[in-house]
Amino acid sequence: MATTAEWICTRCGSTNRTLVPDTATRATDECVTCHTRHALERDARPVRWRARPLGKGKAA
């Protein structure tokens, strides 16, 4: 099953969401507004994830 990882872009401040496996603790995604790639890590809050910019381009 999948869960929603919600994260905030560190470049433009947009809220983004992506589906990740329930067991995932890390993921990558691209901001829908400015297209900056981010590395995501599960946070203590169940939905909101911590985001760290990776650079501009396509997410893996």
Number of C-alpha atoms within 10 A of each C-alpha: 7 11 14 16 26 18 25 19 22 16 16 12 12 13 14 17 17 14 13 16 13 11 9 12 13 16 19 18 23 23 25 13 13 14 17 20 24 25 17 22 18 18 15 9 8 11 13 19 22 19 22 17 17 15 14 13 13 12 16 8
